Amino acid sequence: MNTMAYACMVLIALGESVKTLDKLTDRKLLPTYPSIDWKGVMGVRDVIALHYFDVDPEAVFDIIKNDLTPLKQAIDYFRKQLFS
């Protein structure tokens, strides 16, 4: 699998996980961390999954470069809230 395909699969998995988390918490957990564009995270999943051949590799790189660290911080925050 090439790097672009792998990156897209990871972003799809992240978006799907966020969708599931949102449903399981009755849409109450994600708003407690408003600095993340949660609709955008879920939307990226939809764009990649449904329009794969239209995905801009530079946009994927930009997401990886700029958005994954804040997303990880939010997920770590949620893990502490839910499992501590």
PDB file of N, CA, C and O in Angstrom:
ATOM      1  N   MET A   1       0.860  -1.177   0.000  1.00  0.00           N
ATOM      2  CA  MET A   1       0.000   0.000   0.000  1.00  0.00           C
ATOM      3  C   MET A   1       0.903   1.236   0.000  1.00  0.00           C
ATOM      4  O   MET A   1       1.867   1.311   0.762  1.00  0.00           O
ATOM      5  N   ASN A   2       0.583   2.193  -0.854  1.00  0.00           N
ATOM      6  CA  ASN A   2       1.410   3.392  -0.888  1.00  0.00           C
ATOM      7  C   ASN A   2       1.070   4.320   0.281  1.00  0.00           C
ATOM      8  O   ASN A   2       0.060   4.139   0.961  1.00  0.00           O
ATOM      9  N   THR A   3       1.921   5.301   0.495  1.00  0.00           N
ATOM     10  CA  THR A   3       1.792   6.197   1.642  1.00  0.00           C
ATOM     11  C   THR A   3       0.486   6.982   1.619  1.00  0.00           C
ATOM     12  O   THR A   3      -0.156   7.141   2.657  1.00  0.00           O
ATOM     13  N   MET A   4       0.089   7.469   0.455  1.00  0.00           N
ATOM     14  CA  MET A   4      -1.154   8.245   0.334  1.00  0.00           C
ATOM     15  C   MET A   4      -2.359   7.377   0.698  1.00  0.00           C
ATOM     16  O   MET A   4      -3.244   7.813   1.435  1.00  0.00           O
ATOM     17  N   ALA A   5      -2.389   6.168   0.187  1.00  0.00           N
ATOM     18  CA  ALA A   5      -3.500   5.273   0.480  1.00  0.00           C
ATOM     19  C   ALA A   5      -3.554   4.956   1.970  1.00  0.00           C
ATOM     20  O   ALA A   5      -4.632   4.941   2.566  1.00  0.00           O
ATOM     21  N   TYR A   6      -2.397   4.703   2.571  1.00  0.00           N
ATOM     22  CA  TYR A   6      -2.340   4.417   4.007  1.00  0.00           C
ATOM     23  C   TYR A   6      -2.824   5.611   4.824  1.00  0.00           C
ATOM     24  O   TYR A   6      -3.607   5.452   5.761  1.00  0.00           O
ATOM     25  N   ALA A   7      -2.356   6.809   4.469  1.00  0.00           N
ATOM     26  CA  ALA A   7      -2.775   8.018   5.187  1.00  0.00           C
ATOM     27  C   ALA A   7      -4.286   8.200   5.090  1.00  0.00           C
ATOM     28  O   ALA A   7      -4.940   8.556   6.071  1.00  0.00           O
ATOM     29  N   CYS A   8      -4.830   7.957   3.914  1.00  0.00           N
ATOM     30  CA  CYS A   8      -6.281   8.098   3.740  1.00  0.00           C
ATOM     31  C   CYS A   8      -7.043   7.072   4.576  1.00  0.00           C
ATOM     32  O   CYS A   8      -8.086   7.389   5.149  1.00  0.00           O
ATOM     33  N   MET A   9      -6.535   5.864   4.647  1.00  0.00           N
ATOM     34  CA  MET A   9      -7.201   4.840   5.459  1.00  0.00           C
ATOM     35  C   MET A   9      -7.190   5.221   6.941  1.00  0.00           C
ATOM     36  O   MET A   9      -8.170   4.991   7.650  1.00  0.00           O
ATOM     37  N   VAL A  10      -6.095   5.796   7.401  1.00  0.00           N
ATOM     38  CA  VAL A  10      -6.012   6.238   8.801  1.00  0.00           C
ATOM     39  C   VAL A  10      -7.013   7.363   9.051  1.00  0.00           C
ATOM     40  O   VAL A  10      -7.697   7.366  10.075  1.00  0.00           O
ATOM     41  N   LEU A  11      -7.104   8.313   8.128  1.00  0.00           N
ATOM     42  CA  LEU A  11      -8.061   9.416   8.294  1.00  0.00           C
ATOM     43  C   LEU A  11      -9.497   8.919   8.251  1.00  0.00           C
ATOM     44  O   LEU A  11     -10.349   9.436   8.973  1.00  0.00           O
ATOM     45  N   ILE A  12      -9.778   7.929   7.421  1.00  0.00           N
ATOM     46  CA  ILE A  12     -11.114   7.326   7.396  1.00  0.00           C
ATOM     47  C   ILE A  12     -11.409   6.678   8.752  1.00  0.00           C
ATOM     48  O   ILE A  12     -12.492   6.862   9.307  1.00  0.00           O
ATOM     49  N   ALA A  13     -10.447   5.923   9.279  1.00  0.00           N
ATOM     50  CA  ALA A  13     -10.644   5.261  10.576  1.00  0.00           C
ATOM     51  C   ALA A  13     -10.850   6.278  11.692  1.00  0.00           C
ATOM     52  O   ALA A  13     -11.699   6.077  12.560  1.00  0.00           O
ATOM     53  N   LEU A  14     -10.087   7.364  11.681  1.00  0.00           N
ATOM     54  CA  LEU A  14     -10.264   8.412  12.694  1.00  0.00           C
ATOM     55  C   LEU A  14     -11.656   9.032  12.606  1.00  0.00           C
ATOM     56  O   LEU A  14     -12.339   9.196  13.616  1.00  0.00           O
ATOM     57  N   GLY A  15     -12.062   9.371  11.395  1.00  0.00           N
ATOM     58  CA  GLY A  15     -13.384   9.973  11.212  1.00  0.00           C
ATOM     59  C   GLY A  15     -14.507   9.040  11.637  1.00  0.00           C
ATOM     60  O   GLY A  15     -15.478   9.468  12.261  1.00  0.00           O
ATOM     61  N   GLU A  16     -14.370   7.771  11.300  1.00  0.00           N
ATOM     62  CA  GLU A  16     -15.391   6.790  11.680  1.00  0.00           C
ATOM     63  C   GLU A  16     -15.427   6.620  13.190  1.00  0.00           C
ATOM     64  O   GLU A  16     -16.504   6.496  13.772  1.00  0.00           O
ATOM     65  N   SER A  17     -14.274   6.611  13.823  1.00  0.00           N
ATOM     66  CA  SER A  17     -14.218   6.488  15.284  1.00  0.00           C
ATOM     67  C   SER A  17     -14.863   7.692  15.966  1.00  0.00           C
ATOM     68  O   SER A  17     -15.571   7.541  16.962  1.00  0.00           O
ATOM     69  N   VAL A  18     -14.619   8.878  15.431  1.00  0.00           N
ATOM     70  CA  VAL A  18     -15.222  10.083  16.005  1.00  0.00           C
ATOM     71  C   VAL A  18     -16.743  10.032  15.843  1.00  0.00           C
ATOM     72  O   VAL A  18     -17.477  10.401  16.760  1.00  0.00           O
ATOM     73  N   LYS A  19     -17.213   9.580  14.685  1.00  0.00           N
ATOM     74  CA  LYS A  19     -18.662   9.445  14.478  1.00  0.00           C
ATOM     75  C   LYS A  19     -19.267   8.490  15.503  1.00  0.00           C
ATOM     76  O   LYS A  19     -20.315   8.769  16.086  1.00  0.00           O
ATOM     77  N   THR A  20     -18.602   7.373  15.714  1.00  0.00           N
ATOM     78  CA  THR A  20     -19.092   6.381  16.673  1.00  0.00           C
ATOM     79  C   THR A  20     -19.089   6.943  18.086  1.00  0.00           C
ATOM     80  O   THR A  20     -20.060   6.772  18.822  1.00  0.00           O
ATOM     81  N   LEU A  21     -18.010   7.610  18.470  1.00  0.00           N
ATOM     82  CA  LEU A  21     -17.917   8.213  19.796  1.00  0.00           C
ATOM     83  C   LEU A  21     -19.027   9.239  20.003  1.00  0.00           C
ATOM     84  O   LEU A  21     -19.632   9.304  21.073  1.00  0.00           O
ATOM     85  N   ASP A  22     -19.287  10.031  18.980  1.00  0.00           N
ATOM     86  CA  ASP A  22     -20.340  11.041  19.066  1.00  0.00           C
ATOM     87  C   ASP A  22     -21.705  10.384  19.292  1.00  0.00           C
ATOM     88  O   ASP A  22     -22.495  10.855  20.111  1.00  0.00           O
ATOM     89  N   LYS A  23     -21.974   9.317  18.581  1.00  0.00           N
ATOM     90  CA  LYS A  23     -23.256   8.612  18.744  1.00  0.00           C
ATOM     91  C   LYS A  23     -23.358   7.969  20.129  1.00  0.00           C
ATOM     92  O   LYS A  23     -24.396   8.062  20.785  1.00  0.00           O
ATOM     93  N   LEU A  24     -22.288   7.323  20.565  1.00  0.00           N
ATOM     94  CA  LEU A  24     -22.310   6.620  21.848  1.00  0.00           C
ATOM     95  C   LEU A  24     -22.475   7.559  23.039  1.00  0.00           C
ATOM     96  O   LEU A  24     -22.953   7.144  24.095  1.00  0.00           O
ATOM     97  N   THR A  25     -22.088   8.806  22.876  1.00  0.00           N
ATOM     98  CA  THR A  25     -22.194   9.777  23.972  1.00  0.00           C
ATOM     99  C   THR A  25     -23.377  10.726  23.769  1.00  0.00           C
ATOM    100  O   THR A  25     -23.438  11.803  24.361  1.00  0.00           O
ATOM    101  N   ASP A  26     -24.309  10.302  22.922  1.00  0.00           N
ATOM    102  CA  ASP A  26     -25.503  11.122  22.643  1.00  0.00           C
ATOM    103  C   ASP A  26     -25.139  12.554  22.247  1.00  0.00           C
ATOM    104  O   ASP A  26     -25.819  13.513  22.610  1.00  0.00           O
ATOM    105  N   ARG A  27     -24.057  12.666  21.500  1.00  0.00           N
ATOM    106  CA  ARG A  27     -23.593  13.945  20.959  1.00  0.00           C
ATOM    107  C   ARG A  27     -23.262  14.984  22.052  1.00  0.00           C
ATOM    108  O   ARG A  27     -23.342  16.190  21.818  1.00  0.00           O
ATOM    109  N   LYS A  28     -22.893  14.494  23.236  1.00  0.00           N
ATOM    110  CA  LYS A  28     -22.586  15.398  24.352  1.00  0.00           C
ATOM    111  C   LYS A  28     -21.095  15.537  24.642  1.00  0.00           C
ATOM    112  O   LYS A  28     -20.677  16.523  25.249  1.00  0.00           O
ATOM    113  N   LEU A  29     -20.291  14.574  24.222  1.00  0.00           N
ATOM    114  CA  LEU A  29     -18.875  14.614  24.573  1.00  0.00           C
ATOM    115  C   LEU A  29     -18.080  15.579  23.686  1.00  0.00           C
ATOM    116  O   LEU A  29     -17.322  16.399  24.203  1.00  0.00           O
ATOM    117  N   LEU A  30     -18.237  15.495  22.391  1.00  0.00           N
ATOM    118  CA  LEU A  30     -17.419  16.305  21.488  1.00  0.00           C
ATOM    119  C   LEU A  30     -17.549  17.810  21.735  1.00  0.00           C
ATOM    120  O   LEU A  30     -16.545  18.518  21.656  1.00  0.00           O
ATOM    121  N   PRO A  31     -18.737  18.320  22.030  1.00  0.00           N
ATOM    122  CA  PRO A  31     -18.829  19.763  22.290  1.00  0.00           C
ATOM    123  C   PRO A  31     -18.045  20.231  23.510  1.00  0.00           C
ATOM    124  O   PRO A  31     -17.825  21.432  23.667  1.00  0.00           O
ATOM    125  N   THR A  32     -17.620  19.318  24.377  1.00  0.00           N
ATOM    126  CA  THR A  32     -16.833  19.712  25.542  1.00  0.00           C
ATOM    127  C   THR A  32     -15.396  20.053  25.165  1.00  0.00           C
ATOM    128  O   THR A  32     -14.628  20.536  25.997  1.00  0.00           O
ATOM    129  N   TYR A  33     -15.036  19.801  23.913  1.00  0.00           N
ATOM    130  CA  TYR A  33     -13.698  20.143  23.406  1.00  0.00           C
ATOM    131  C   TYR A  33     -13.888  20.899  22.099  1.00  0.00           C
ATOM    132  O   TYR A  33     -13.638  20.356  21.022  1.00  0.00           O
ATOM    133  N   PRO A  34     -14.330  22.155  22.190  1.00  0.00           N
ATOM    134  CA  PRO A  34     -14.754  22.892  20.997  1.00  0.00           C
ATOM    135  C   PRO A  34     -13.628  23.392  20.094  1.00  0.00           C
ATOM    136  O   PRO A  34     -13.907  23.894  19.006  1.00  0.00           O
ATOM    137  N   SER A  35     -12.390  23.273  20.501  1.00  0.00           N
ATOM    138  CA  SER A  35     -11.315  23.773  19.648  1.00  0.00           C
ATOM    139  C   SER A  35     -11.055  22.877  18.436  1.00  0.00           C
ATOM    140  O   SER A  35     -10.324  23.262  17.523  1.00  0.00           O
ATOM    141  N   ILE A  36     -11.647  21.696  18.426  1.00  0.00           N
ATOM    142  CA  ILE A  36     -11.523  20.787  17.285  1.00  0.00           C
ATOM    143  C   ILE A  36     -12.774  20.916  16.429  1.00  0.00           C
ATOM    144  O   ILE A  36     -13.889  20.963  16.949  1.00  0.00           O
ATOM    145  N   ASP A  37     -12.585  20.974  15.124  1.00  0.00           N
ATOM    146  CA  ASP A  37     -13.696  20.987  14.172  1.00  0.00           C
ATOM    147  C   ASP A  37     -14.159  19.543  13.958  1.00  0.00           C
ATOM    148  O   ASP A  37     -13.757  18.885  12.999  1.00  0.00           O
ATOM    149  N   TRP A  38     -15.009  19.066  14.869  1.00  0.00           N
ATOM    150  CA  TRP A  38     -15.440  17.673  14.842  1.00  0.00           C
ATOM    151  C   TRP A  38     -16.215  17.338  13.579  1.00  0.00           C
ATOM    152  O   TRP A  38     -16.056  16.249  13.027  1.00  0.00           O
ATOM    153  N   LYS A  39     -17.048  18.256  13.115  1.00  0.00           N
ATOM    154  CA  LYS A  39     -17.768  18.015  11.856  1.00  0.00           C
ATOM    155  C   LYS A  39     -16.782  17.886  10.704  1.00  0.00           C
ATOM    156  O   LYS A  39     -16.993  17.105   9.776  1.00  0.00           O
ATOM    157  N   GLY A  40     -15.715  18.652  10.772  1.00  0.00           N
ATOM    158  CA  GLY A  40     -14.677  18.551   9.751  1.00  0.00           C
ATOM    159  C   GLY A  40     -13.967  17.207   9.782  1.00  0.00           C
ATOM    160  O   GLY A  40     -13.675  16.632   8.733  1.00  0.00           O
ATOM    161  N   VAL A  41     -13.688  16.706  10.979  1.00  0.00           N
ATOM    162  CA  VAL A  41     -13.043  15.389  11.118  1.00  0.00           C
ATOM    163  C   VAL A  41     -13.928  14.320  10.492  1.00  0.00           C
ATOM    164  O   VAL A  41     -13.452  13.466   9.744  1.00  0.00           O
ATOM    165  N   MET A  42     -15.214  14.375  10.801  1.00  0.00           N
ATOM    166  CA  MET A  42     -16.148  13.401  10.241  1.00  0.00           C
ATOM    167  C   MET A  42     -16.325  13.616   8.743  1.00  0.00           C
ATOM    168  O   MET A  42     -16.481  12.657   7.987  1.00  0.00           O
ATOM    169  N   GLY A  43     -16.300  14.863   8.321  1.00  0.00           N
ATOM    170  CA  GLY A  43     -16.476  15.175   6.909  1.00  0.00           C
ATOM    171  C   GLY A  43     -15.313  14.705   6.054  1.00  0.00           C
ATOM    172  O   GLY A  43     -15.513  14.259   4.925  1.00  0.00           O
ATOM    173  N   VAL A  44     -14.094  14.802   6.584  1.00  0.00           N
ATOM    174  CA  VAL A  44     -12.928  14.310   5.848  1.00  0.00           C
ATOM    175  C   VAL A  44     -13.087  12.825   5.584  1.00  0.00           C
ATOM    176  O   VAL A  44     -12.770  12.345   4.496  1.00  0.00           O
ATOM    177  N   ARG A  45     -13.565  12.114   6.555  1.00  0.00           N
ATOM    178  CA  ARG A  45     -13.814  10.681   6.387  1.00  0.00           C
ATOM    179  C   ARG A  45     -14.763  10.448   5.220  1.00  0.00           C
ATOM    180  O   ARG A  45     -14.521   9.586   4.375  1.00  0.00           O
ATOM    181  N   ASP A  46     -15.838  11.217   5.177  1.00  0.00           N
ATOM    182  CA  ASP A  46     -16.829  11.042   4.115  1.00  0.00           C
ATOM    183  C   ASP A  46     -16.255  11.367   2.741  1.00  0.00           C
ATOM    184  O   ASP A  46     -16.490  10.643   1.774  1.00  0.00           O
ATOM    185  N   VAL A  47     -15.507  12.453   2.664  1.00  0.00           N
ATOM    186  CA  VAL A  47     -14.922  12.848   1.369  1.00  0.00           C
ATOM    187  C   VAL A  47     -13.965  11.778   0.869  1.00  0.00           C
ATOM    188  O   VAL A  47     -14.025  11.382  -0.295  1.00  0.00           O
ATOM    189  N   ILE A  48     -13.090  11.312   1.738  1.00  0.00           N
ATOM    190  CA  ILE A  48     -12.115  10.302   1.309  1.00  0.00           C
ATOM    191  C   ILE A  48     -12.818   9.004   0.930  1.00  0.00           C
ATOM    192  O   ILE A  48     -12.499   8.405  -0.097  1.00  0.00           O
ATOM    193  N   ALA A  49     -13.765   8.566   1.743  1.00  0.00           N
ATOM    194  CA  ALA A  49     -14.423   7.290   1.493  1.00  0.00           C
ATOM    195  C   ALA A  49     -15.312   7.322   0.251  1.00  0.00           C
ATOM    196  O   ALA A  49     -15.410   6.332  -0.474  1.00  0.00           O
ATOM    197  N   LEU A  50     -15.949   8.447   0.013  1.00  0.00           N
ATOM    198  CA  LEU A  50     -16.935   8.503  -1.073  1.00  0.00           C
ATOM    199  C   LEU A  50     -16.402   9.121  -2.363  1.00  0.00           C
ATOM    200  O   LEU A  50     -16.960   8.895  -3.436  1.00  0.00           O
ATOM    201  N   HIS A  51     -15.333   9.893  -2.262  1.00  0.00           N
ATOM    202  CA  HIS A  51     -14.796  10.581  -3.439  1.00  0.00           C
ATOM    203  C   HIS A  51     -13.285  10.417  -3.501  1.00  0.00           C
ATOM    204  O   HIS A  51     -12.560  11.388  -3.719  1.00  0.00           O
ATOM    205  N   TYR A  52     -12.810   9.197  -3.311  1.00  0.00           N
ATOM    206  CA  TYR A  52     -11.386   8.938  -3.160  1.00  0.00           C
ATOM    207  C   TYR A  52     -10.544   9.513  -4.303  1.00  0.00           C
ATOM    208  O   TYR A  52      -9.468  10.062  -4.066  1.00  0.00           O
ATOM    209  N   PHE A  53     -11.029   9.388  -5.536  1.00  0.00           N
ATOM    210  CA  PHE A  53     -10.226   9.825  -6.681  1.00  0.00           C
ATOM    211  C   PHE A  53     -10.171  11.347  -6.813  1.00  0.00           C
ATOM    212  O   PHE A  53      -9.399  11.871  -7.616  1.00  0.00           O
ATOM    213  N   ASP A  54     -10.979  12.053  -6.036  1.00  0.00           N
ATOM    214  CA  ASP A  54     -10.950  13.511  -6.046  1.00  0.00           C
ATOM    215  C   ASP A  54     -10.151  14.099  -4.880  1.00  0.00           C
ATOM    216  O   ASP A  54     -10.066  15.319  -4.741  1.00  0.00           O
ATOM    217  N   VAL A  55      -9.573  13.246  -4.051  1.00  0.00           N
ATOM    218  CA  VAL A  55      -8.844  13.706  -2.870  1.00  0.00           C
ATOM    219  C   VAL A  55      -7.545  14.385  -3.301  1.00  0.00           C
ATOM    220  O   VAL A  55      -6.793  13.855  -4.119  1.00  0.00           O
ATOM    221  N   ASP A  56      -7.302  15.551  -2.742  1.00  0.00           N
ATOM    222  CA  ASP A  56      -6.096  16.318  -3.025  1.00  0.00           C
ATOM    223  C   ASP A  56      -4.983  15.855  -2.077  1.00  0.00           C
ATOM    224  O   ASP A  56      -5.099  16.024  -0.863  1.00  0.00           O
ATOM    225  N   PRO A  57      -3.915  15.280  -2.614  1.00  0.00           N
ATOM    226  CA  PRO A  57      -2.833  14.803  -1.743  1.00  0.00           C
ATOM    227  C   PRO A  57      -2.242  15.905  -0.858  1.00  0.00           C
ATOM    228  O   PRO A  57      -1.838  15.632   0.272  1.00  0.00           O
ATOM    229  N   GLU A  58      -2.185  17.132  -1.349  1.00  0.00           N
ATOM    230  CA  GLU A  58      -1.663  18.226  -0.537  1.00  0.00           C
ATOM    231  C   GLU A  58      -2.587  18.536   0.642  1.00  0.00           C
ATOM    232  O   GLU A  58      -2.122  18.897   1.723  1.00  0.00           O
ATOM    233  N   ALA A  59      -3.890  18.393   0.430  1.00  0.00           N
ATOM    234  CA  ALA A  59      -4.834  18.599   1.532  1.00  0.00           C
ATOM    235  C   ALA A  59      -4.653  17.518   2.592  1.00  0.00           C
ATOM    236  O   ALA A  59      -4.708  17.804   3.788  1.00  0.00           O
ATOM    237  N   VAL A  60      -4.440  16.283   2.159  1.00  0.00           N
ATOM    238  CA  VAL A  60      -4.192  15.185   3.108  1.00  0.00           C
ATOM    239  C   VAL A  60      -2.915  15.471   3.895  1.00  0.00           C
ATOM    240  O   VAL A  60      -2.894  15.312   5.116  1.00  0.00           O
ATOM    241  N   PHE A  61      -1.851  15.891   3.209  1.00  0.00           N
ATOM    242  CA  PHE A  61      -0.607  16.214   3.886  1.00  0.00           C
ATOM    243  C   PHE A  61      -0.809  17.352   4.890  1.00  0.00           C
ATOM    244  O   PHE A  61      -0.267  17.314   5.995  1.00  0.00           O
ATOM    245  N   ASP A  62      -1.587  18.360   4.502  1.00  0.00           N
ATOM    246  CA  ASP A  62      -1.860  19.488   5.395  1.00  0.00           C
ATOM    247  C   ASP A  62      -2.597  19.032   6.661  1.00  0.00           C
ATOM    248  O   ASP A  62      -2.289  19.487   7.763  1.00  0.00           O
ATOM    249  N   ILE A  63      -3.556  18.145   6.498  1.00  0.00           N
ATOM    250  CA  ILE A  63      -4.284  17.602   7.656  1.00  0.00           C
ATOM    251  C   ILE A  63      -3.320  16.869   8.582  1.00  0.00           C
ATOM    252  O   ILE A  63      -3.340  17.064   9.798  1.00  0.00           O
ATOM    253  N   ILE A  64      -2.484  16.031   7.998  1.00  0.00           N
ATOM    254  CA  ILE A  64      -1.529  15.271   8.805  1.00  0.00           C
ATOM    255  C   ILE A  64      -0.561  16.212   9.523  1.00  0.00           C
ATOM    256  O   ILE A  64      -0.269  16.031  10.705  1.00  0.00           O
ATOM    257  N   LYS A  65      -0.076  17.199   8.813  1.00  0.00           N
ATOM    258  CA  LYS A  65       0.915  18.124   9.368  1.00  0.00           C
ATOM    259  C   LYS A  65       0.334  19.024  10.457  1.00  0.00           C
ATOM    260  O   LYS A  65       0.997  19.281  11.462  1.00  0.00           O
ATOM    261  N   ASN A  66      -0.891  19.502  10.272  1.00  0.00           N
ATOM    262  CA  ASN A  66      -1.434  20.539  11.152  1.00  0.00           C
ATOM    263  C   ASN A  66      -2.532  20.096  12.120  1.00  0.00           C
ATOM    264  O   ASN A  66      -2.751  20.750  13.139  1.00  0.00           O
ATOM    265  N   ASP A  67      -3.211  19.015  11.822  1.00  0.00           N
ATOM    266  CA  ASP A  67      -4.409  18.691  12.601  1.00  0.00           C
ATOM    267  C   ASP A  67      -4.313  17.447  13.469  1.00  0.00           C
ATOM    268  O   ASP A  67      -5.115  17.284  14.389  1.00  0.00           O
ATOM    269  N   LEU A  68      -3.366  16.576  13.208  1.00  0.00           N
ATOM    270  CA  LEU A  68      -3.326  15.332  13.989  1.00  0.00           C
ATOM    271  C   LEU A  68      -2.869  15.537  15.424  1.00  0.00           C
ATOM    272  O   LEU A  68      -3.374  14.868  16.325  1.00  0.00           O
ATOM    273  N   THR A  69      -1.936  16.436  15.661  1.00  0.00           N
ATOM    274  CA  THR A  69      -1.479  16.666  17.039  1.00  0.00           C
ATOM    275  C   THR A  69      -2.600  17.220  17.919  1.00  0.00           C
ATOM    276  O   THR A  69      -2.805  16.703  19.017  1.00  0.00           O
ATOM    277  N   PRO A  70      -3.336  18.255  17.484  1.00  0.00           N
ATOM    278  CA  PRO A  70      -4.461  18.716  18.315  1.00  0.00           C
ATOM    279  C   PRO A  70      -5.536  17.643  18.485  1.00  0.00           C
ATOM    280  O   PRO A  70      -6.161  17.552  19.541  1.00  0.00           O
ATOM    281  N   LEU A  71      -5.751  16.836  17.455  1.00  0.00           N
ATOM    282  CA  LEU A  71      -6.738  15.765  17.563  1.00  0.00           C
ATOM    283  C   LEU A  71      -6.299  14.727  18.591  1.00  0.00           C
ATOM    284  O   LEU A  71      -7.118  14.240  19.369  1.00  0.00           O
ATOM    285  N   LYS A  72      -5.017  14.388  18.597  1.00  0.00           N
ATOM    286  CA  LYS A  72      -4.500  13.452  19.602  1.00  0.00           C
ATOM    287  C   LYS A  72      -4.664  14.022  21.006  1.00  0.00           C
ATOM    288  O   LYS A  72      -5.021  13.290  21.929  1.00  0.00           O
ATOM    289  N   GLN A  73      -4.411  15.310  21.179  1.00  0.00           N
ATOM    290  CA  GLN A  73      -4.580  15.944  22.486  1.00  0.00           C
ATOM    291  C   GLN A  73      -6.032  15.853  22.943  1.00  0.00           C
ATOM    292  O   GLN A  73      -6.297  15.597  24.118  1.00  0.00           O
ATOM    293  N   ALA A  74      -6.962  16.058  22.036  1.00  0.00           N
ATOM    294  CA  ALA A  74      -8.383  15.955  22.379  1.00  0.00           C
ATOM    295  C   ALA A  74      -8.744  14.522  22.760  1.00  0.00           C
ATOM    296  O   ALA A  74      -9.475  14.300  23.725  1.00  0.00           O
ATOM    297  N   ILE A  75      -8.244  13.572  22.018  1.00  0.00           N
ATOM    298  CA  ILE A  75      -8.540  12.159  22.318  1.00  0.00           C
ATOM    299  C   ILE A  75      -7.948  11.770  23.669  1.00  0.00           C
ATOM    300  O   ILE A  75      -8.590  11.060  24.443  1.00  0.00           O
ATOM    301  N   ASP A  76      -6.733  12.228  23.959  1.00  0.00           N
ATOM    302  CA  ASP A  76      -6.135  11.958  25.276  1.00  0.00           C
ATOM    303  C   ASP A  76      -6.975  12.574  26.396  1.00  0.00           C
ATOM    304  O   ASP A  76      -7.168  11.958  27.445  1.00  0.00           O
ATOM    305  N   TYR A  77      -7.468  13.776  26.174  1.00  0.00           N
ATOM    306  CA  TYR A  77      -8.349  14.440  27.140  1.00  0.00           C
ATOM    307  C   TYR A  77      -9.609  13.604  27.378  1.00  0.00           C
ATOM    308  O   TYR A  77     -10.013  13.407  28.524  1.00  0.00           O
ATOM    309  N   PHE A  78     -10.225  13.117  26.312  1.00  0.00           N
ATOM    310  CA  PHE A  78     -11.434  12.303  26.444  1.00  0.00           C
ATOM    311  C   PHE A  78     -11.150  10.998  27.163  1.00  0.00           C
ATOM    312  O   PHE A  78     -11.957  10.545  27.975  1.00  0.00           O
ATOM    313  N   ARG A  79     -10.019  10.395  26.873  1.00  0.00           N
ATOM    314  CA  ARG A  79      -9.670   9.146  27.553  1.00  0.00           C
ATOM    315  C   ARG A  79      -9.565   9.356  29.046  1.00  0.00           C
ATOM    316  O   ARG A  79     -10.015   8.517  29.826  1.00  0.00           O
ATOM    317  N   LYS A  80      -8.971  10.477  29.455  1.00  0.00           N
ATOM    318  CA  LYS A  80      -8.857  10.785  30.884  1.00  0.00           C
ATOM    319  C   LYS A  80     -10.239  11.025  31.492  1.00  0.00           C
ATOM    320  O   LYS A  80     -10.517  10.583  32.606  1.00  0.00           O
ATOM    321  N   GLN A  81     -11.102  11.728  30.755  1.00  0.00           N
ATOM    322  CA  GLN A  81     -12.442  12.016  31.255  1.00  0.00           C
ATOM    323  C   GLN A  81     -13.289  10.749  31.400  1.00  0.00           C
ATOM    324  O   GLN A  81     -14.050  10.606  32.357  1.00  0.00           O
ATOM    325  N   LEU A  82     -13.149   9.849  30.453  1.00  0.00           N
ATOM    326  CA  LEU A  82     -13.991   8.670  30.415  1.00  0.00           C
ATOM    327  C   LEU A  82     -13.473   7.514  31.251  1.00  0.00           C
ATOM    328  O   LEU A  82     -14.258   6.725  31.778  1.00  0.00           O
ATOM    329  N   PHE A  83     -12.160   7.407  31.377  1.00  0.00           N
ATOM    330  CA  PHE A  83     -11.595   6.198  31.986  1.00  0.00           C
ATOM    331  C   PHE A  83     -10.784   6.437  33.253  1.00  0.00           C
ATOM    332  O   PHE A  83     -10.111   5.524  33.731  1.00  0.00           O
ATOM    333  N   SER A  84     -10.834   7.632  33.798  1.00  0.00           N
ATOM    334  CA  SER A  84     -10.097   7.889  35.053  1.00  0.00           C
ATOM    335  C   SER A  84     -11.018   7.856  36.242  1.00  0.00           C
ATOM    336  O   SER A  84     -10.573   8.050  37.373  1.00  0.00           O
TER     337      SER A  84
END
